[in-house]
Every structure is written in structure tokens, then in C-alpha cells.
Amino acid sequence: MEIGKKIWAIAEGYIPSQSTGKEPEFTSHETACILNTSDKEANIKLTIYFSNKEPYGPYRIIVPPKRTRHVRFNDLKEPSEIPKDTDYSSVFVSDVSVVIQHTRLDSRQKENALLSTIAFSM
């Protein structure tokens, strides 16, 4: 049985520039949690959209068959580093069906906040 979709969008994105607590565990970050239950490698192209400039991407992400991969947006460097303190949205296009969940750790204050949601898929 095929689980997931091939196109996913996360309309909300923001990486705070400040953090408190131990690094790297408590670094403020955004993560895409990608699940590939298929028998094939998932080759994913990620594009980042902004309100005031041209999109960044595509970033290339590979998730092996029957595996999961957690991709921190903070760690994406090629083709461009995603700027902190900037609103953005993201679109993932995969060659096999996957499931994507979005999380954010905001540790600007000692009282950390964690947000998580399933991305929109088609």
C-alpha cells in the first residue's frame, strides 16, 4: 500500500536567530520530518518561497527506502542558506509518495516552545 503524497507544502516557516540552552539540541530551528515507506529511494526537490525575493532552490534531499529523515532547514546551505528572522514557505516535490511533518523549536526564551503540524499534500 502506498502511503503519502508526492507534493507537500508548508506555508509557515521562520527560523529565529536567537536561542537559549545547550547547542545544538536547543538551537531554535525548523525541521521537515520525512517518512518514506516505499521500496524505492525518495528523491525530493525542495523550494523555499519568500514574500520579498525570488525563491531559493531546489535543495536536493534523499530518503532511503523504508526510512525516515529529519531535515533541519537551518542546515540547508546549497544552493543558499535560508535567512534567519525571515518568513518563508516551502514546497517539496518527491518522485515517490512520502509523508512530511513540520516542527519548530523556538528557544529564544528559557521557556521553550515546540510547534508541530502535518504539511499540506496533493
C-alpha positions as CSV (number, residue, x, y, z in Angstrom):
1,M,0.0,0.0,0.0
2,E,1.3,3.5,-0.9
3,I,1.5,5.9,2.0
4,G,1.7,9.6,1.5
5,K,1.8,12.0,-1.5
6,K,4.3,13.4,-3.9
7,I,3.8,17.1,-3.4
8,W,3.8,18.8,0.0
9,A,3.6,22.4,1.1
10,I,4.4,24.1,4.4
11,A,3.0,27.6,4.3
12,E,4.6,28.7,7.6
13,G,8.3,29.0,8.1
14,Y,10.6,31.1,10.3
15,I,14.0,30.4,11.9
16,P,14.6,32.6,14.9
17,S,18.2,33.9,15.1
18,Q,18.4,33.6,18.9
19,S,18.5,30.5,21.1
20,T,18.9,29.7,24.8
21,G,20.2,26.4,26.2
22,K,22.6,23.7,25.1
23,E,23.7,23.7,21.5
24,P,22.8,22.0,19.1
25,E,19.8,20.4,21.0
26,F,18.2,23.7,21.9
27,T,19.1,25.7,18.9
28,S,16.0,27.4,17.5
29,H,15.2,25.5,14.3
30,E,12.7,24.3,11.7
31,T,12.6,20.7,10.7
32,A,10.9,18.7,8.0
33,C,10.3,15.1,9.2
34,I,10.1,12.9,6.0
35,L,8.8,9.3,6.1
36,N,9.5,7.0,3.1
37,T,7.7,3.7,3.5
38,S,8.2,2.7,-0.2
39,D,10.7,0.2,-1.6
40,K,12.4,3.0,-3.6
41,E,14.7,5.8,-2.7
42,A,12.8,9.1,-2.5
43,N,14.4,11.9,-4.4
44,I,13.0,15.2,-3.2
45,K,13.3,18.7,-4.6
46,L,12.7,21.5,-2.0
47,T,11.9,25.1,-3.0
48,I,11.8,27.9,-0.5
49,Y,9.5,30.9,-1.2
50,F,9.7,34.4,0.3
51,S,7.4,37.5,0.4
52,N,10.0,39.9,-1.0
53,K,12.5,38.0,-3.1
54,E,12.9,35.1,-5.6
55,P,12.7,31.5,-4.4
56,Y,15.7,29.5,-3.2
57,G,16.3,26.0,-4.5
58,P,16.0,23.4,-5.5
59,Y,17.6,21.8,-2.5
60,R,18.1,18.0,-3.1
61,I,17.0,15.6,-0.3
62,I,17.3,11.8,-0.5
63,V,15.4,9.5,1.9
64,P,16.4,5.8,1.5
65,P,13.6,3.2,1.1
66,K,11.7,2.3,4.3
67,R,13.4,5.1,6.3
68,T,12.8,8.4,7.8
69,R,14.9,11.6,7.6
70,H,14.7,14.7,9.7
71,V,16.0,17.7,7.7
72,R,16.7,20.9,9.7
73,F,16.1,24.0,7.5
74,N,18.9,25.6,9.4
75,D,21.4,23.1,8.0
76,L,20.5,23.7,4.3
77,K,23.4,25.5,2.7
78,E,23.3,24.7,-1.0
79,P,22.2,26.4,-3.2
80,S,21.7,29.1,-0.5
81,E,21.4,29.4,3.3
82,I,17.9,30.2,4.5
83,P,18.0,33.5,6.3
84,K,17.0,33.7,9.9
85,D,14.3,36.0,11.2
86,T,12.6,35.9,7.8
87,D,9.2,34.5,6.9
88,Y,9.2,31.8,4.3
89,S,7.2,28.9,2.9
90,S,8.3,25.6,1.4
91,V,7.3,23.1,-1.3
92,F,8.6,19.5,-1.5
93,V,8.2,17.5,-4.7
94,S,9.1,13.8,-4.5
95,D,9.4,11.1,-7.1
96,V,7.7,8.6,-4.7
97,S,5.0,9.1,-2.1
98,V,6.2,10.3,1.3
99,V,4.7,11.8,4.4
100,I,6.0,15.2,5.7
101,Q,5.6,16.7,9.2
102,H,6.8,20.2,10.1
103,T,8.3,21.1,13.5
104,R,9.8,24.2,15.0
105,L,11.7,24.6,18.2
106,D,11.7,28.3,19.4
107,S,14.2,28.6,22.2
108,R,14.5,32.4,22.3
109,Q,13.2,32.3,25.9
110,K,14.1,29.9,28.7
111,E,10.6,28.5,28.4
112,N,10.9,26.7,25.0
113,A,8.0,26.4,22.5
114,L,7.6,23.4,20.2
115,L,5.2,23.6,17.2
116,S,4.4,20.6,15.0
117,T,1.9,20.1,12.1
118,I,1.4,17.9,9.1
119,A,2.2,19.7,5.9
120,F,-0.5,20.2,3.1
121,S,-0.3,17.5,0.4
122,M,-1.7,16.9,-3.0
